[in-house]
């Protein structure tokens, strides 16, 4: 299970939402062995005055927060991060300095979906990759 939030300046984020979602999804499918039909992305386009970002970043500065079940290997998570930097740069022209990625892991029992706690649901994919 993974829920992904994407934050950025509205004028920069809105025009690339669909492409960025495709980039993120392709990375998650490849790195985490996710089923192709598992996509849960939420975009938060912000007014420039509501999004403060570090010095040295441009208005293209984008934050990707990935909440997912714990259980993936460190190398799997690093691979996901590397793929996101690579593809966001190649496909969307977002330089590494303007992209920040955070992975937040949560025990399965702290999730609830399909009417049950996450640790009681049978998934059609492996978490331990």
C-alpha positions in Angstrom: 0.0 0.0 0.0 1.2 3.5 -0.8 -0.3 7.0 -0.7 1.6 9.7 -2.5 1.3 13.5 -1.9 2.9 15.9 -4.3 3.4 19.6 -3.3 4.5 22.5 -5.5 3.8 26.0 -6.7 0.4 25.9 -8.6 1.7 27.6 -11.8 4.5 25.0 -12.0 2.7 21.9 -10.8 -0.7 22.1 -12.5 0.7 21.9 -16.1 2.7 18.7 -15.3 0.3 16.8 -13.0 -0.6 14.0 -15.4 3.0 13.5 -16.6 4.4 13.6 -13.1 1.8 11.1 -11.9 2.9 8.8 -14.7 6.6 9.2 -13.8 5.9 8.5 -10.1 3.8 5.5 -10.9 6.3 4.0 -13.3 9.0 4.3 -10.6 6.8 2.8 -7.9 5.8 -0.1 -10.2 9.4 -0.8 -11.1 11.1 -0.3 -7.7 8.4 -1.6 -5.4 6.9 -4.3 -7.7 3.5 -2.6 -7.4 0.6 -3.8 -9.5 0.0 -1.4 -12.5 -3.5 -0.7 -11.2 -2.4 0.6 -7.8 -2.1 4.4 -8.1 -3.1 6.8 -5.2 -1.6 10.2 -5.9 -2.8 13.5 -4.4 -1.6 16.8 -5.8 -1.4 19.9 -3.6 -0.8 22.9 -5.9 -0.1 25.9 -3.7 -0.1 29.6 -4.2 3.5 30.9 -4.3 2.9 32.9 -1.1 1.9 29.6 0.7 4.9 27.6 -0.3 8.2 28.6 1.2 11.2 26.6 -0.1 14.9 26.6 0.6 17.3 29.2 -0.8 18.9 27.9 -4.0 15.7 26.3 -5.3 13.5 27.6 -8.1 9.7 27.9 -8.3 9.8 24.4 -9.8 10.7 23.0 -6.3 8.5 20.0 -5.8 8.0 17.7 -2.7 7.0 14.1 -3.1 5.9 12.4 0.1 5.4 8.6 -0.1 3.5 6.9 2.8 3.7 3.2 2.6 3.7 0.0 4.6 7.0 -0.8 6.3 8.9 -3.8 5.1 10.9 -2.8 2.0 14.6 -3.2 2.0 16.8 -0.1 2.2 18.2 -0.7 -1.3 14.6 -1.0 -2.6 13.8 2.4 -1.2 17.0 3.9 -2.5 16.3 2.6 -5.9 12.9 4.2 -5.8 14.5 7.6 -4.9 17.1 7.2 -7.6 14.5 6.4 -10.2 12.3 9.4 -9.2 15.3 11.8 -9.6 16.3 10.3 -12.9 12.9 10.2 -14.6 11.7 13.5 -13.2 14.8 15.1 -14.7 14.7 13.2 -18.0 11.0 13.4 -18.7 10.0 16.7 -17.0 13.3 18.6 -16.8 13.0 18.9 -13.0 16.6 19.2 -11.7 17.6 17.2 -8.6 18.0 20.4 -6.7 14.3 21.2 -7.2 13.0 17.8 -6.1 12.6 16.5 -2.5 11.4 13.0 -1.7 10.4 11.7 1.6 9.4 8.1 2.4 7.3 7.6 5.5 6.8 4.0 6.6 3.9 2.8 8.7 3.1 -0.6 10.2 0.3 -2.4 8.4 -1.9 -2.3 11.5 -1.9 1.5 11.4 -3.6 1.6 8.0 -7.3 1.0 7.4 -8.8 0.3 4.0 -11.4 -1.9 2.4 -13.1 -1.9 5.8 -10.3 -3.6 7.7 -7.0 -2.9 9.4 -4.1 -3.2 6.9 -2.5 -6.2 8.6 -5.7 -8.3 8.1 -6.0 -7.7 4.4 -4.6 -10.0 1.8 -2.7 -8.1 -0.9 -2.1 -9.1 -4.4 1.6 -7.9 -4.3 4.5 -8.4 -1.9 5.6 -5.6 0.5 8.9 -7.3 1.5 10.9 -6.4 -1.7 
